Amino acid sequence: MTIMRPSRLAALYLRHFREHRRERMFLASASFFLTFGITRLLTHWGHSRESPFRILLAGTHVHHLVWGILLLLAVGYTWLIQVDSGPNGHRLRIGRLTALLYGAGAALTLDEFALWLNLEDVYWEREGRASIDAVMLFGALVSVGLWGGPFFRALTRHAARLFRIGPAAARAKAKLDRAAPPLPVPPEPSAAGGAPGHERT
Protein backbone atom coordinates (compact mmCIF):
# COMPACT_ATOMS: atom_id res chain seq x y z
CA MET A 1 0.00 0.00 0.00
CA THR A 2 1.32 3.44 -0.97
CA ILE A 3 0.62 6.48 1.21
CA MET A 4 -0.41 9.71 -0.50
CA ARG A 5 2.23 12.38 -0.09
CA PRO A 6 1.20 15.72 1.49
CA SER A 7 2.48 17.55 -1.60
CA ARG A 8 0.12 15.51 -3.81
CA LEU A 9 -2.79 16.21 -1.46
CA ALA A 10 -2.00 19.94 -1.50
CA ALA A 11 -1.80 19.90 -5.31
CA LEU A 12 -5.23 18.24 -5.57
CA TYR A 13 -6.67 20.77 -3.13
CA LEU A 14 -5.29 23.80 -4.99
CA ARG A 15 -6.38 22.36 -8.34
CA HIS A 16 -10.00 21.95 -7.30
CA PHE A 17 -10.29 25.12 -5.21
CA ARG A 18 -8.86 27.68 -7.61
CA GLU A 19 -12.05 29.68 -7.09
CA HIS A 20 -11.72 31.38 -3.70
CA ARG A 21 -15.47 31.65 -3.14
CA ARG A 22 -15.86 27.86 -3.50
CA GLU A 23 -12.93 27.29 -1.14
CA ARG A 24 -14.38 29.61 1.52
CA MET A 25 -17.76 27.90 1.32
CA PHE A 26 -16.12 24.48 1.60
CA LEU A 27 -14.00 25.50 4.61
CA ALA A 28 -16.98 27.08 6.38
CA SER A 29 -19.14 24.00 5.77
CA ALA A 30 -16.44 21.57 6.92
CA SER A 31 -15.74 23.68 10.02
CA PHE A 32 -19.46 23.82 10.80
CA PHE A 33 -19.85 20.06 10.60
CA LEU A 34 -16.73 19.26 12.65
CA THR A 35 -17.48 21.85 15.33
CA PHE A 36 -21.09 20.73 15.64
CA GLY A 37 -20.10 17.06 15.98
CA ILE A 38 -17.35 17.75 18.52
CA THR A 39 -19.62 20.06 20.53
CA ARG A 40 -22.38 17.45 20.72
CA LEU A 41 -19.91 14.76 21.80
CA LEU A 42 -18.40 16.99 24.51
CA THR A 43 -21.76 18.13 25.86
CA HIS A 44 -23.08 14.57 26.05
CA TRP A 45 -19.88 13.43 27.72
CA GLY A 46 -20.09 16.28 30.25
CA HIS A 47 -23.79 15.65 30.90
CA SER A 48 -23.16 11.96 31.64
CA ARG A 49 -20.73 12.77 34.46
CA GLU A 50 -21.81 13.03 38.09
CA SER A 51 -20.84 16.71 38.06
CA PRO A 52 -21.77 18.10 34.61
CA PHE A 53 -19.04 20.02 32.81
CA ARG A 54 -19.84 23.73 32.60
CA ILE A 55 -18.02 27.00 31.93
CA LEU A 56 -18.75 29.45 34.71
CA LEU A 57 -17.86 33.14 34.79
CA ALA A 58 -18.56 34.89 38.11
CA GLY A 59 -20.96 32.07 38.96
CA THR A 60 -22.86 32.38 35.66
CA HIS A 61 -23.12 29.40 33.31
CA VAL A 62 -21.88 30.62 29.94
CA HIS A 63 -23.56 28.59 27.20
CA HIS A 64 -21.50 27.76 24.13
CA LEU A 65 -23.84 29.80 21.94
CA VAL A 66 -22.20 32.86 23.54
CA TRP A 67 -18.83 31.85 22.11
CA GLY A 68 -20.51 31.22 18.77
CA ILE A 69 -22.05 34.71 18.74
CA LEU A 70 -18.69 36.25 19.65
CA LEU A 71 -17.02 34.37 16.80
CA LEU A 72 -19.68 35.51 14.32
CA LEU A 73 -19.28 39.12 15.48
CA ALA A 74 -15.49 38.89 15.12
CA VAL A 75 -15.75 37.38 11.65
CA GLY A 76 -18.26 40.02 10.52
CA TYR A 77 -16.06 42.85 11.79
CA THR A 78 -12.98 41.30 10.15
CA TRP A 79 -14.78 41.05 6.83
CA LEU A 80 -15.80 44.69 7.10
CA ILE A 81 -12.25 45.97 7.61
CA GLN A 82 -10.60 43.52 5.18
CA VAL A 83 -12.82 43.99 2.12
CA ASP A 84 -10.65 45.00 -0.88
CA SER A 85 -7.64 45.74 1.32
CA GLY A 86 -4.15 44.28 1.40
CA PRO A 87 -2.33 42.10 -1.15
CA ASN A 88 -3.99 39.09 -2.71
CA GLY A 89 -2.05 36.57 -0.63
CA HIS A 90 -3.00 38.32 2.60
CA ARG A 91 -6.68 38.50 1.62
CA LEU A 92 -6.62 34.83 0.70
CA ARG A 93 -5.26 33.78 4.11
CA ILE A 94 -7.72 36.03 5.96
CA GLY A 95 -10.56 34.61 3.85
CA ARG A 96 -9.64 31.04 4.74
CA LEU A 97 -9.32 31.81 8.45
CA THR A 98 -12.58 33.72 8.67
CA ALA A 99 -14.40 30.99 6.74
CA LEU A 100 -13.27 28.42 9.32
CA LEU A 101 -14.22 30.69 12.21
CA TYR A 102 -17.59 31.46 10.65
CA GLY A 103 -18.43 27.76 10.35
CA ALA A 104 -17.39 27.14 13.95
CA GLY A 105 -19.36 30.12 15.24
CA ALA A 106 -22.48 29.11 13.32
CA ALA A 107 -22.25 25.57 14.70
CA LEU A 108 -21.87 26.73 18.31
CA THR A 109 -24.79 29.11 17.94
CA LEU A 110 -27.18 26.79 16.11
CA ASP A 111 -26.42 23.90 18.44
CA GLU A 112 -28.42 25.79 21.07
CA PHE A 113 -31.15 26.85 18.67
CA ALA A 114 -33.86 25.65 21.08
CA LEU A 115 -32.44 27.85 23.84
CA TRP A 116 -32.47 31.12 21.95
CA LEU A 117 -35.78 30.24 20.28
CA ASN A 118 -37.61 29.51 23.55
CA LEU A 119 -35.50 31.83 25.76
CA GLU A 120 -35.05 29.03 28.30
CA ASP A 121 -32.58 26.23 28.81
CA VAL A 122 -34.25 23.31 27.04
CA TYR A 123 -31.05 21.87 25.57
CA TRP A 124 -31.73 18.39 26.93
CA GLU A 125 -35.42 18.31 26.10
CA ARG A 126 -36.59 15.78 23.50
CA GLU A 127 -38.95 18.15 21.72
CA GLY A 128 -37.51 19.18 18.42
CA ARG A 129 -33.94 18.17 19.17
CA ALA A 130 -33.83 15.12 16.90
CA SER A 131 -35.22 16.98 13.90
CA ILE A 132 -33.02 20.02 14.46
CA ASP A 133 -29.89 17.87 14.75
CA ALA A 134 -30.77 15.90 11.63
CA VAL A 135 -31.52 19.01 9.57
CA MET A 136 -28.32 20.78 10.54
CA LEU A 137 -26.11 17.71 10.04
CA PHE A 138 -27.70 16.97 6.69
CA GLY A 139 -27.35 20.58 5.61
CA ALA A 140 -23.67 20.60 6.56
CA LEU A 141 -22.97 17.35 4.73
CA VAL A 142 -24.80 18.51 1.61
CA SER A 143 -22.94 21.80 1.71
CA VAL A 144 -19.55 20.06 2.06
CA GLY A 145 -20.40 17.75 -0.84
CA LEU A 146 -21.64 20.63 -2.98
CA TRP A 147 -18.60 22.87 -2.57
CA GLY A 148 -15.97 20.16 -2.09
CA GLY A 149 -17.36 17.46 -4.38
CA PRO A 150 -14.79 17.78 -7.22
CA PHE A 151 -11.89 17.70 -4.74
CA PHE A 152 -13.22 14.63 -2.91
CA ARG A 153 -13.88 12.81 -6.20
CA ALA A 154 -10.32 13.48 -7.38
CA LEU A 155 -8.98 12.38 -4.00
CA THR A 156 -10.95 9.14 -4.21
CA ARG A 157 -9.70 8.42 -7.74
CA HIS A 158 -6.10 9.06 -6.71
CA ALA A 159 -6.43 6.82 -3.65
CA ALA A 160 -7.90 4.05 -5.81
CA ARG A 161 -4.92 4.29 -8.15
CA LEU A 162 -2.54 4.02 -5.19
CA PHE A 163 -4.25 0.82 -4.03
CA ARG A 164 -3.91 -0.65 -7.53
CA ILE A 165 -0.19 0.10 -7.78
CA GLY A 166 0.85 -2.82 -5.52
CA PRO A 167 -0.94 -5.67 -7.39
CA ALA A 168 -0.12 -4.15 -10.78
CA ALA A 169 3.59 -4.02 -9.96
CA ALA A 170 3.55 -7.65 -8.82
CA ARG A 171 1.82 -8.74 -12.04
CA ALA A 172 4.33 -6.79 -14.18
CA LYS A 173 7.26 -8.43 -12.38
CA ALA A 174 5.79 -11.90 -12.88
CA LYS A 175 5.26 -11.16 -16.58
CA LEU A 176 8.87 -10.06 -16.99
CA ASP A 177 10.08 -13.19 -15.20
CA ARG A 178 8.10 -15.40 -17.58
CA ALA A 179 9.37 -13.57 -20.66
CA ALA A 180 13.05 -13.68 -19.66
CA PRO A 181 15.12 -16.44 -21.38
CA PRO A 182 16.45 -19.24 -19.16
CA LEU A 183 20.00 -18.92 -17.92
CA PRO A 184 22.56 -21.24 -19.59
CA VAL A 185 23.55 -24.29 -17.54
CA PRO A 186 27.34 -24.78 -17.27
CA PRO A 187 28.64 -28.23 -18.41
CA GLU A 188 29.37 -30.70 -15.66
CA PRO A 189 32.91 -32.10 -15.28
CA SER A 190 33.56 -35.75 -16.28
CA ALA A 191 33.41 -38.50 -13.71
CA ALA A 192 37.21 -38.98 -13.87
CA GLY A 193 37.75 -35.35 -12.99
CA GLY A 194 39.29 -34.30 -16.32
CA ALA A 195 38.28 -31.43 -18.47
CA PRO A 196 35.28 -32.03 -20.71
CA GLY A 197 36.11 -33.12 -24.26
CA HIS A 198 39.51 -34.72 -23.37
CA GLU A 199 40.12 -38.38 -22.59
CA ARG A 200 42.60 -39.40 -19.97
CA THR A 201 45.63 -41.45 -21.27
C-alpha positions as CSV (number, residue, x, y, z in Angstrom):
1,M,0.0,0.0,0.0
2,T,1.3,3.4,-1.0
3,I,0.6,6.5,1.2
4,M,-0.4,9.7,-0.5
5,R,2.2,12.4,-0.1
6,P,1.2,15.7,1.5
7,S,2.5,17.6,-1.6
8,R,0.1,15.5,-3.8
9,L,-2.8,16.2,-1.5
10,A,-2.0,19.9,-1.5
11,A,-1.8,19.9,-5.3
12,L,-5.2,18.2,-5.6
13,Y,-6.7,20.8,-3.1
14,L,-5.3,23.8,-5.0
15,R,-6.4,22.4,-8.3
16,H,-10.0,22.0,-7.3
17,F,-10.3,25.1,-5.2
18,R,-8.9,27.7,-7.6
19,E,-12.1,29.7,-7.1
20,H,-11.7,31.4,-3.7
21,R,-15.5,31.6,-3.1
22,R,-15.9,27.9,-3.5
23,E,-12.9,27.3,-1.1
24,R,-14.4,29.6,1.5
25,M,-17.8,27.9,1.3
26,F,-16.1,24.5,1.6
27,L,-14.0,25.5,4.6
28,A,-17.0,27.1,6.4
29,S,-19.1,24.0,5.8
30,A,-16.4,21.6,6.9
31,S,-15.7,23.7,10.0
32,F,-19.5,23.8,10.8
33,F,-19.8,20.1,10.6
34,L,-16.7,19.3,12.6
35,T,-17.5,21.8,15.3
36,F,-21.1,20.7,15.6
37,G,-20.1,17.1,16.0
38,I,-17.3,17.7,18.5
39,T,-19.6,20.1,20.5
40,R,-22.4,17.4,20.7
41,L,-19.9,14.8,21.8
42,L,-18.4,17.0,24.5
43,T,-21.8,18.1,25.9
44,H,-23.1,14.6,26.0
45,W,-19.9,13.4,27.7
46,G,-20.1,16.3,30.2
47,H,-23.8,15.6,30.9
48,S,-23.2,12.0,31.6
49,R,-20.7,12.8,34.5
50,E,-21.8,13.0,38.1
51,S,-20.8,16.7,38.1
52,P,-21.8,18.1,34.6
53,F,-19.0,20.0,32.8
54,R,-19.8,23.7,32.6
55,I,-18.0,27.0,31.9
56,L,-18.8,29.5,34.7
57,L,-17.9,33.1,34.8
58,A,-18.6,34.9,38.1
59,G,-21.0,32.1,39.0
60,T,-22.9,32.4,35.7
61,H,-23.1,29.4,33.3
62,V,-21.9,30.6,29.9
63,H,-23.6,28.6,27.2
64,H,-21.5,27.8,24.1
65,L,-23.8,29.8,21.9
66,V,-22.2,32.9,23.5
67,W,-18.8,31.9,22.1
68,G,-20.5,31.2,18.8
69,I,-22.0,34.7,18.7
70,L,-18.7,36.3,19.6
71,L,-17.0,34.4,16.8
72,L,-19.7,35.5,14.3
73,L,-19.3,39.1,15.5
74,A,-15.5,38.9,15.1
75,V,-15.8,37.4,11.6
76,G,-18.3,40.0,10.5
77,Y,-16.1,42.8,11.8
78,T,-13.0,41.3,10.2
79,W,-14.8,41.1,6.8
80,L,-15.8,44.7,7.1
81,I,-12.3,46.0,7.6
82,Q,-10.6,43.5,5.2
83,V,-12.8,44.0,2.1
84,D,-10.7,45.0,-0.9
85,S,-7.6,45.7,1.3
86,G,-4.2,44.3,1.4
87,P,-2.3,42.1,-1.2
88,N,-4.0,39.1,-2.7
89,G,-2.1,36.6,-0.6
90,H,-3.0,38.3,2.6
91,R,-6.7,38.5,1.6
92,L,-6.6,34.8,0.7
93,R,-5.3,33.8,4.1
94,I,-7.7,36.0,6.0
95,G,-10.6,34.6,3.8
96,R,-9.6,31.0,4.7
97,L,-9.3,31.8,8.4
98,T,-12.6,33.7,8.7
99,A,-14.4,31.0,6.7
100,L,-13.3,28.4,9.3
101,L,-14.2,30.7,12.2
102,Y,-17.6,31.5,10.6
103,G,-18.4,27.8,10.4
104,A,-17.4,27.1,13.9
105,G,-19.4,30.1,15.2
106,A,-22.5,29.1,13.3
107,A,-22.3,25.6,14.7
108,L,-21.9,26.7,18.3
109,T,-24.8,29.1,17.9
110,L,-27.2,26.8,16.1
111,D,-26.4,23.9,18.4
112,E,-28.4,25.8,21.1
113,F,-31.1,26.9,18.7
114,A,-33.9,25.6,21.1
115,L,-32.4,27.8,23.8
116,W,-32.5,31.1,21.9
117,L,-35.8,30.2,20.3
118,N,-37.6,29.5,23.6
119,L,-35.5,31.8,25.8
120,E,-35.1,29.0,28.3
121,D,-32.6,26.2,28.8
122,V,-34.2,23.3,27.0
123,Y,-31.1,21.9,25.6
124,W,-31.7,18.4,26.9
125,E,-35.4,18.3,26.1
126,R,-36.6,15.8,23.5
127,E,-38.9,18.2,21.7
128,G,-37.5,19.2,18.4
129,R,-33.9,18.2,19.2
130,A,-33.8,15.1,16.9
131,S,-35.2,17.0,13.9
132,I,-33.0,20.0,14.5
133,D,-29.9,17.9,14.7
134,A,-30.8,15.9,11.6
135,V,-31.5,19.0,9.6
136,M,-28.3,20.8,10.5
137,L,-26.1,17.7,10.0
138,F,-27.7,17.0,6.7
139,G,-27.4,20.6,5.6
140,A,-23.7,20.6,6.6
141,L,-23.0,17.3,4.7
142,V,-24.8,18.5,1.6
143,S,-22.9,21.8,1.7
144,V,-19.6,20.1,2.1
145,G,-20.4,17.7,-0.8
146,L,-21.6,20.6,-3.0
147,W,-18.6,22.9,-2.6
148,G,-16.0,20.2,-2.1
149,G,-17.4,17.5,-4.4
150,P,-14.8,17.8,-7.2
151,F,-11.9,17.7,-4.7
152,F,-13.2,14.6,-2.9
153,R,-13.9,12.8,-6.2
154,A,-10.3,13.5,-7.4
155,L,-9.0,12.4,-4.0
156,T,-11.0,9.1,-4.2
157,R,-9.7,8.4,-7.7
158,H,-6.1,9.1,-6.7
159,A,-6.4,6.8,-3.6
160,A,-7.9,4.1,-5.8
161,R,-4.9,4.3,-8.2
162,L,-2.5,4.0,-5.2
163,F,-4.3,0.8,-4.0
164,R,-3.9,-0.6,-7.5
165,I,-0.2,0.1,-7.8
166,G,0.9,-2.8,-5.5
167,P,-0.9,-5.7,-7.4
168,A,-0.1,-4.2,-10.8
169,A,3.6,-4.0,-10.0
170,A,3.5,-7.7,-8.8
171,R,1.8,-8.7,-12.0
172,A,4.3,-6.8,-14.2
173,K,7.3,-8.4,-12.4
174,A,5.8,-11.9,-12.9
175,K,5.3,-11.2,-16.6
176,L,8.9,-10.1,-17.0
177,D,10.1,-13.2,-15.2
178,R,8.1,-15.4,-17.6
179,A,9.4,-13.6,-20.7
180,A,13.1,-13.7,-19.7
181,P,15.1,-16.4,-21.4
182,P,16.4,-19.2,-19.2
183,L,20.0,-18.9,-17.9
184,P,22.6,-21.2,-19.6
185,V,23.6,-24.3,-17.5
186,P,27.3,-24.8,-17.3
187,P,28.6,-28.2,-18.4
188,E,29.4,-30.7,-15.7
189,P,32.9,-32.1,-15.3
190,S,33.6,-35.7,-16.3
191,A,33.4,-38.5,-13.7
192,A,37.2,-39.0,-13.9
193,G,37.8,-35.3,-13.0
194,G,39.3,-34.3,-16.3
195,A,38.3,-31.4,-18.5
196,P,35.3,-32.0,-20.7
197,G,36.1,-33.1,-24.3
198,H,39.5,-34.7,-23.4
199,E,40.1,-38.4,-22.6
200,R,42.6,-39.4,-20.0
201,T,45.6,-41.5,-21.3
